[in-house]
């Protein structure tokens, strides 16, 4: 991942979420790791719960993981926030723990309290993304 992208994504992503920068960061990360995003079956989201943040995150995820047309099933998504709230500085660690438990148990925990997607989260509305409920 280029230092320029990392710095821009961190600086702009903190105060003003950017779909373009999040998508760019994801593409660079998966390219450097040698992983085709269309082969990923589950993504643990940050899910800020904000009108500005959630659409940017969901739309960048849908673009990168579902945009090439090679996916035959929706990308499954979830967030630990639905189960335990925001863990502040340890939110990433909580998400990692959830994914490790899901791999161990071979089951992804459901997201609590999900009723309907934000109308600006296009990937959830068109079926490219599916929340685990």
N, C-alpha and C positions, 0 to 999 in steps of 0.2 A: 504494500500500500504506500503510495507516495506521501511524503511528508506534507506537501502542499494540500492534498486532499484531506489528510488527517486533521490538519490545523483548521482548514476551512469548515469541515464538517463539525468539528468541536465548537468552533467559534459561532457559526451560524446556527447550529443545531441546539445550542443551549437556550438562546433567547427567541429565535424564530425558526420553527421546524421547516425543513426544506426537503420535499420529496426528491428533487433532483440530486441533492447532495447525498441523501441517504441511499438512493439507488446507485449512485456512483461508488460510494464506499462499499456497498454490498458486492457490486460487480468486481471491484478490485480485490476485495478480500477472497471471494470464491475463486477468482482467476488465479491468484497467488497460491491458494490451497489446492488447486487442481481439481475442484469439485464443480460439476455442472449443477447449477441451482435447480434445474428441472428434475433432478433425481432426489431432491430433498422432500421428505414427506411431512415434516412437522417443523414449525418455527414458533419459538417462544417469544412473544412480543413484549415490549416495554409497556405499552398501553397506558398512556398518561391519564386517560379519562377526560381529556380536554377536547374542545371542539376544533382547536387548531392542530394539536399534536397527533391525534388518532388517525385522521384522514391522511396526513402526510406519511405516517409510518405504514398504514395499511396499503396505501396506493403504491408506495415504493416497493413494498414486499410483493404485491401482485404483479407489478411491472417486471421485477427481476426474476422471480421464481415461477411466474405463470405466463410471461409475455411472449415466449417463443413458440407457443402452440403445440409443444411436445408433451404437455402434461395431460394425462387421460382422466385424472381425478382431481378434485379440489385440493389445494394445499391446506392441511390442517393447521390451525393456529390456536394459541392459548396465551394466558398471562397469569402469573402467580398473584397479581393484584386482586383478582376476583376471589381468591381463597383467603388472603391474609392482609390485604391492603398494601400500601406502599412501604417498602422496607428501607426507604431513603438510600443511604450509601451502600447498603448490602443488597439492593434490588437485583443486581446482576448475579450475585452469588446465590440468592434464593431461586432465581430462574434456572441457573445451572444445576442446583440440587434437585429441582423438580424434574428436569430432563433426565438426569442420572437415575432417579427413582423410577421414572417412566420406562427407561430402557431396562432396568433391572426387573420391574414388574410386568413388562410388556403390555402396559396400558397407560394411556395418557389421562391424567386426572381431569375431570370436568371443570369448566369455568362456571362459577356460581353467578346467579343474578343476571345472566345475559338474556335480554328480551328481544331486542331488535338492533340492527347495526345503525351507526351514525349514517345518515343519508349521503354523506360525502365520502364514505369508504366504499368506493366503486367495486373493488374486488370482492367484498362481502355481498354486495347487492347482486352482482352478476354471476356469483357462484364459483369464482376462481379460488376464493378463500372460504374456509368453513371453520367456524368456532366450535370447539369441542364442548358439547353440553350434555 
